[in-house]
């Protein structure tokens, strides 16, 4: 386990700088979640007694930055005793500073604002299957895995197993392998409405009056000795409701296809 420092985070960023950035970004984004659109948070009671480190949050993904910004609000609120609400932004004065999130390197290096977000706690990784809009096939950079483990040793980490904002995309086994090896407490998060309320980057309000939701679920029960990475990934994807069983459009298409086949058979 990496040794903690009272002045800097796991990657050497001064805490005073992180506090300042989280406060400013929280202040700027507050009206997006409790003004233009009312964020509904549930399940934060599951976070109260969690340890300070080795906690992994796994979530579906709808925008580049709004999802993570909302998590910061929720975690900072819980850090100050406010459960399932962000109505009192005084919590921004005492933020949750040992929180990190896994993000694509190419996303965090485009523009000044993403770079500021990066300082707040991003652990960047290079996607092994896609880069700059093209399909690629490259090996996992083990130093990036080490960085995620370092973050877990020092705090809470949020990751997006699908690695994309596309709904019902397949989960990546890297997350399950990390869980298998590191054995963290795994908290699933189910979000909804962010894609409708904000643009893809999550920086611009697209529609007002939307009520995005963020549900923190109970810690997953995982048998680390008996369950393999595939079983763990399936458990994660089910918990964040991103398997095909939750895809209403997919179910509709399958039912329509079955009806057409049935009709064709009856006509013959």
Phi, psi and omega in degrees: 000134180293141181286132181280151179238136184284347183254334183228161179277190185299338184246017174087005178283126180300136181298324181297325178289319178296317179300317181295315181294316180297320179296313182294312180296323178294318179296316181293322185271352187303314183294339178292329184254347178220038180205278179299318177225133184268108179286127177257119181249135176225155173085007182289351174296339178286351184262346190300315186258018179289150175292168183283347182217170179057043173241124182246123175262128179245130188219152166287169193224130181235332176221163181293316190239331184296324180301311182292320179300319179295323177296318177302316179300314182296315182292320178294321178297314179297323180300339180246017173088009179261115183258133175057031178204149173232027185290338181248093186290007176299340179298340180293341178284342179226072188285165172277103189267336178267055175238132181230157177220144181274130183219151178294133183301318183293330178290321186279352181256007182256103177094165183287316184299313176302324179293327176291318175302322182299318180296329182296339177153021181284137169250106189273144178224152174268124179294136184276346185247347183206140179207130178053042176078006182237149176287135178226170177217096182229161183287154176291134176278110186295336177294329177290321176297318178299323179294321178295318179295324177297318179296318178296323178296337185247355182180207178263145180228136174250136178223159182241099188304334181279338178067017182202160178273000180288132180291141175062023172291154182294149177280151180264134186292343180302322178297315181295322178295321177298316179298316181299319184279319186272336179055052178279170165284127185251119180249115177282144175235130177247118178248154179205151176090348181292322181296327180279324185280328186235163175288177186301322179287337181082017181260337184241136176286121183269318181221138176262164179084001177279151177242083178299151180237147175222112184249120175266123183262171179297153176303140179292143174268111184235129174268095187294337181276330186253328184276135178270178184299322180296317180293321179294318180297317178299320179295320179294311184295327177291319182295324179267008173059049180238016172276165182297340178298336181263356183275098183298319180296321178296317179298319179298315180298318180294319178295320179296319179296319180295320179295320179295320178294318179296318179294320180295319179295322181289333180282342182277000000 
